[in-house]
Amino acid sequence: MSTSIATIKSLSHRYSRDWAIRNINFEVTEKGILGLLGSNGAGKSTTMNILCGVINQTEGEALIDGINIRQHPVAAKRLIGFLPQKAPLHFELTVNEYLTYCANLRDIPAQDIPGAVEVAKKKCGISHFSNRLISNLSGGYQQRVGIAQAIIHNPKLVVLDEPTNGLDPNQILEVRKLIKEIGEERSVILSTHILSEVQATCDRIIMIEHGEVVFADTMNAFNNYIEPNSLMLHLSHAPDIKELEDLAFIDRIEEVEIGQYRVFFNDPNQVTQKLIQLSADKGWGLAEIYLEKSSLDGVFAQLSANTKGRE
């Protein structure tokens, strides 16, 4: 039987009259990366802040390795590494000074602090910046320092809230790689509003919308559950749009510009192959065809529709 590293039970929180989250339930029982996905304002940060003991919930429980974080906050927080949306950096300190300060905050024995600092720097690829002021680092390396402080005490659970926010594409790829490496050693919860971030990084996914869980399963199950329902079609010798609209396997079609169409379909099976074959047979001059990735709003709409359909 697997041991639960983190458990959220019937978690609800209200700011004034409004509920930010309502009856959230999930469990983390193994190493790897769990993605907490939701649009801005969905309740992700509230959930993370409660799980890490930053705020107290209105209802429900948050347990870390079986320890109730509200009842025993110090014991529970020893097991957690947390990087909030805005990394808690001290820009006037060097990397070494800051991580030593964080190690002291984490109550690491004095004789073990130098070793802990070196391990965290090496894992996060910042050893060569040991004596540089944090203010003089790029955004990507500042984020690496933020992650280093979250793992310096070797926690069982690492919680990262929007860890790639504000980074450029190259920095995002570097930080994703680092997060994956951390996920090989311990449990990670990654909160984000970016669908591609979860798809590129996570093993499992929990989706929150309007403060409630709308999906919880593996990444493979998610990819099988959410199927694209449109594709882009570019024809250099396009027929009249009516001919395309009359195809039995097409639900509807929009002309984006001359010769370029957005094609909607109900059954994704073989739709691409059928259009390729028709283009070859009829001389339409197929220039490009690809399935469109669902937007986050589209995913939530589809999840809501599928959930209602099962009720």
C-alpha positions as CSV (number, residue, x, y, z in Angstrom):
1,M,0.0,0.0,0.0
2,S,1.4,3.4,-1.0
3,T,2.0,6.1,1.6
4,S,0.2,9.4,1.0
5,I,2.7,12.3,0.7
6,A,0.0,14.9,0.5
7,T,-3.8,14.6,1.0
8,I,-6.5,17.3,0.5
9,K,-9.8,16.4,1.9
10,S,-13.0,18.3,1.2
11,L,-11.0,21.6,1.1
12,S,-13.0,24.8,0.9
13,H,-12.0,28.4,1.4
14,R,-14.0,31.6,1.4
15,Y,-12.8,35.2,1.1
16,S,-15.5,37.4,2.7
17,R,-18.7,36.0,1.1
18,D,-17.2,34.3,-2.0
19,W,-15.9,30.8,-2.1
20,A,-12.5,30.6,-3.8
21,I,-12.5,26.8,-3.7
22,R,-15.2,24.3,-2.9
23,N,-14.8,20.7,-1.9
24,I,-11.4,20.0,-3.4
25,N,-10.1,16.5,-3.0
26,F,-6.9,14.9,-4.2
27,E,-3.9,12.8,-3.0
28,V,-0.3,12.6,-3.9
29,T,1.1,9.1,-3.3
30,E,4.2,8.8,-5.4
31,K,7.2,10.5,-7.0
32,G,6.6,12.5,-10.1
33,I,4.9,15.7,-11.1
34,L,1.3,16.5,-10.5
35,G,-0.1,19.4,-12.5
36,L,-2.7,21.6,-11.0
37,L,-4.2,23.4,-14.0
38,G,-6.8,26.1,-14.1
39,S,-7.5,29.5,-15.5
40,N,-6.4,32.6,-13.6
41,G,-8.7,33.0,-10.5
42,A,-9.8,29.3,-10.6
43,G,-8.5,28.7,-7.1
44,K,-5.0,27.2,-7.7
45,S,-3.0,29.5,-5.6
46,T,-5.5,29.4,-2.7
47,T,-5.2,25.6,-2.8
48,M,-1.4,25.8,-2.8
49,N,-1.3,28.4,0.0
50,I,-3.5,26.2,2.2
51,L,-1.4,23.1,1.4
52,C,1.8,24.9,2.4
53,G,0.3,26.5,5.5
54,V,0.3,30.1,4.3
55,I,-3.4,30.5,5.0
56,N,-5.9,28.5,7.0
57,Q,-8.8,26.9,5.1
58,T,-12.5,27.6,6.0
59,E,-13.4,23.9,5.8
60,G,-11.6,20.6,5.2
61,E,-8.1,19.2,5.8
62,A,-4.7,19.3,4.3
63,L,-2.3,16.6,5.4
64,I,1.4,16.3,4.7
65,D,2.7,12.7,5.2
66,G,-0.3,12.2,7.5
67,I,0.4,15.4,9.5
68,N,-2.4,18.0,9.6
69,I,-0.8,21.2,8.6
70,R,-3.2,23.4,10.5
71,Q,-2.8,21.5,13.8
72,H,0.9,20.8,13.5
73,P,2.3,23.5,11.1
74,V,6.0,23.3,12.0
75,A,6.2,19.5,11.7
76,A,4.3,19.5,8.4
77,K,6.2,22.4,6.9
78,R,9.5,20.6,7.5
79,L,8.4,18.2,4.8
80,I,7.5,20.9,2.2
81,G,9.5,23.0,-0.2
82,F,7.5,25.9,-1.6
83,L,8.1,28.3,-4.5
84,P,5.2,30.8,-4.6
85,Q,4.2,32.8,-7.7
86,K,6.7,35.6,-6.7
87,A,9.9,34.0,-5.6
88,P,10.9,35.1,-2.0
89,L,14.3,36.4,-3.1
90,H,16.6,38.9,-1.4
91,F,18.2,40.7,-4.3
92,E,20.9,42.4,-2.2
93,L,22.4,39.0,-1.2
94,T,24.6,36.7,-3.2
95,V,23.4,33.2,-4.1
96,N,25.5,31.7,-1.4
97,E,24.4,34.2,1.2
98,Y,20.7,33.8,0.3
99,L,20.8,30.0,0.3
100,T,22.7,29.9,3.6
101,Y,20.0,32.2,5.0
102,C,17.3,29.8,3.7
103,A,19.0,26.8,5.2
104,N,19.1,28.5,8.6
105,L,15.3,29.3,8.3
106,R,14.8,25.6,7.6
107,D,16.6,24.7,10.8
108,I,19.3,22.7,9.1
109,P,22.1,22.0,11.6
110,A,24.9,24.5,11.2
111,Q,27.5,21.8,10.3
112,D,25.3,20.6,7.5
113,I,24.4,23.9,5.9
114,P,27.5,24.3,3.6
115,G,26.8,20.8,2.1
116,A,23.1,21.5,1.7
117,V,23.8,24.7,-0.1
118,E,26.3,23.0,-2.5
119,V,23.9,20.2,-3.3
120,A,21.0,22.6,-4.0
121,K,23.2,24.8,-6.2
122,K,24.5,21.8,-8.2
123,K,21.0,20.4,-8.7
124,C,19.7,23.8,-10.0
125,G,22.8,24.6,-12.1
126,I,23.8,27.8,-10.3
127,S,27.1,26.8,-8.7
128,H,29.0,29.1,-11.1
129,F,26.9,32.1,-9.7
130,S,27.7,31.4,-6.1
131,N,29.1,34.8,-5.3
132,R,27.0,36.9,-7.7
133,L,24.3,39.2,-6.4
134,I,20.8,37.8,-7.1
135,S,19.8,41.2,-8.5
136,N,22.4,40.6,-11.3
137,L,21.1,37.3,-12.4
138,S,18.7,36.8,-15.4
139,G,15.1,36.0,-14.7
140,G,15.7,32.3,-15.5
141,Y,18.5,32.0,-13.0
142,Q,16.6,33.9,-10.4
143,Q,13.9,31.3,-10.7
144,R,16.5,28.6,-10.4
145,V,17.6,30.2,-7.1
146,G,13.9,30.2,-6.0
147,I,13.7,26.5,-6.7
148,A,17.0,25.9,-4.9
149,Q,15.6,27.4,-1.7
150,A,12.5,25.1,-2.1
151,I,14.7,21.9,-2.1
152,I,17.6,22.9,0.1
153,H,16.2,20.9,3.1
154,N,15.5,17.8,1.0
155,P,11.7,17.9,1.4
156,K,9.3,15.1,0.5
157,L,7.0,17.4,-1.4
158,V,7.9,20.4,-3.6
159,V,5.2,22.8,-4.5
160,L,5.8,25.2,-7.4
161,D,3.2,27.9,-8.2
162,E,3.5,29.2,-11.8
163,P,7.3,28.5,-11.9
164,T,7.8,29.6,-15.5
165,N,5.7,32.8,-15.3
166,G,7.5,35.7,-17.0
167,L,10.3,33.7,-18.5
168,D,11.4,33.7,-22.1
169,P,11.0,30.5,-24.2
170,N,14.6,29.3,-23.7
171,Q,14.4,30.0,-19.9
172,I,11.0,28.1,-19.8
173,L,12.6,25.0,-21.4
174,E,15.5,25.1,-18.9
175,V,13.3,25.4,-15.9
176,R,11.0,22.6,-17.2
177,K,14.0,20.3,-17.5
178,L,15.0,21.2,-13.9
179,I,11.5,20.5,-12.6
180,K,11.5,17.1,-14.4
181,E,14.8,16.2,-12.7
182,I,13.4,17.1,-9.3
183,G,10.3,15.0,-10.0
184,E,12.5,11.9,-10.5
185,E,13.6,12.2,-6.9
186,R,10.5,13.4,-5.0
187,S,6.8,14.5,-5.4
188,V,6.2,17.8,-7.1
189,I,3.0,19.8,-7.5
190,L,3.1,22.3,-10.3
191,S,0.4,24.9,-10.4
192,T,-0.1,26.7,-13.8
193,H,-2.7,28.3,-16.1
194,I,-0.8,27.1,-19.2
195,L,-2.1,23.9,-20.7
196,S,1.1,23.2,-22.7
197,E,3.1,23.6,-19.4
198,V,1.3,20.6,-17.9
199,Q,1.4,18.6,-21.1
200,A,5.2,19.1,-21.4
201,T,6.0,18.5,-17.7
202,C,3.5,16.5,-15.7
203,D,2.7,12.8,-15.2
204,R,-0.8,13.5,-13.6
205,I,-3.2,16.3,-13.8
206,I,-5.9,17.9,-11.7
207,M,-8.0,20.6,-13.3
208,I,-9.8,23.3,-11.3
209,E,-12.4,25.7,-12.7
210,H,-14.5,28.1,-10.6
211,G,-13.0,26.6,-7.5
212,E,-14.0,23.0,-8.2
213,V,-12.2,19.9,-9.6
214,V,-13.4,19.1,-13.1
215,F,-10.8,16.5,-14.0
216,A,-8.3,14.3,-12.1
217,D,-6.3,11.5,-13.8
218,T,-3.0,10.7,-15.6
219,M,-1.7,12.8,-18.4
220,N,-2.3,9.9,-20.8
221,A,-6.0,9.7,-19.7
222,F,-6.3,13.4,-20.2
223,N,-4.9,13.3,-23.7
224,N,-7.3,10.5,-24.6
225,Y,-10.2,12.3,-23.0
226,I,-9.7,15.6,-24.6
227,E,-9.8,15.2,-28.3
228,P,-9.3,18.0,-30.8
229,N,-12.4,18.9,-32.8
230,S,-10.9,21.1,-35.4
231,L,-8.1,21.3,-37.9
232,M,-6.6,23.8,-40.2
233,L,-6.7,23.1,-43.9
234,H,-4.7,25.1,-46.6
235,L,-5.5,24.3,-50.2
236,S,-3.7,26.0,-53.2
237,H,-6.5,25.0,-55.6
238,A,-9.5,25.1,-53.3
239,P,-13.0,24.1,-54.5
240,D,-16.1,26.0,-53.7
241,I,-16.6,26.0,-50.0
242,K,-20.0,24.4,-50.5
243,E,-18.3,21.3,-51.8
244,L,-16.3,21.1,-48.6
245,E,-19.3,21.7,-46.4
246,D,-21.2,18.8,-48.1
247,L,-18.6,16.3,-47.0
248,A,-20.3,13.8,-44.7
249,F,-17.5,13.7,-42.1
250,I,-17.3,17.5,-41.7
251,D,-19.5,19.2,-39.1
252,R,-18.9,22.7,-40.3
253,I,-16.2,24.8,-41.9
254,E,-15.0,28.4,-41.7
255,E,-12.9,30.2,-44.4
256,V,-10.1,31.9,-42.5
257,E,-8.6,33.5,-45.6
258,I,-8.5,32.5,-49.3
259,G,-7.7,28.8,-49.5
260,Q,-7.4,28.4,-45.8
261,Y,-10.1,26.8,-43.7
262,R,-10.9,25.8,-40.1
263,V,-12.6,22.4,-40.3
264,F,-14.8,21.2,-37.4
265,F,-15.7,17.5,-37.1
266,N,-17.5,15.3,-34.6
267,D,-15.5,12.1,-35.3
268,P,-11.7,12.5,-35.4
269,N,-11.1,9.0,-36.8
270,Q,-9.4,9.2,-40.2
271,V,-10.6,12.8,-40.9
272,T,-7.0,13.9,-41.8
273,Q,-6.5,10.9,-44.0
274,K,-9.8,11.4,-45.8
275,L,-9.0,15.0,-46.6
276,I,-5.5,14.2,-47.8
277,Q,-7.0,11.5,-50.1
278,L,-9.7,13.8,-51.5
279,S,-7.2,16.5,-52.2
280,A,-5.0,14.1,-54.1
281,D,-8.0,12.7,-56.1
282,K,-9.6,16.0,-56.9
283,G,-6.4,18.1,-57.4
284,W,-7.1,20.6,-54.5
285,G,-3.3,21.1,-54.0
286,L,-3.0,20.4,-50.3
287,A,-0.4,22.8,-48.8
288,E,-0.9,22.2,-45.1
289,I,-3.1,20.3,-42.7
290,Y,-2.9,20.0,-38.9
291,L,-5.0,19.4,-35.9
292,E,-5.5,22.4,-33.7
293,K,-4.6,22.2,-30.0
294,S,-7.5,23.0,-27.7
295,S,-7.3,26.2,-25.7
296,L,-7.7,26.0,-22.0
297,D,-11.2,27.6,-22.3
298,G,-12.0,25.0,-24.9
299,V,-10.8,22.1,-22.7
300,F,-12.9,23.3,-19.8
301,A,-16.0,23.7,-22.0
302,Q,-15.5,20.1,-23.3
303,L,-15.0,18.7,-19.8
304,S,-18.1,20.5,-18.6
305,A,-20.1,19.1,-21.6
306,N,-18.8,15.6,-21.1
307,T,-19.5,15.7,-17.3
308,K,-23.1,16.9,-18.0
309,G,-23.5,14.2,-20.6
310,R,-22.7,11.5,-18.0
311,E,-25.2,12.9,-15.4
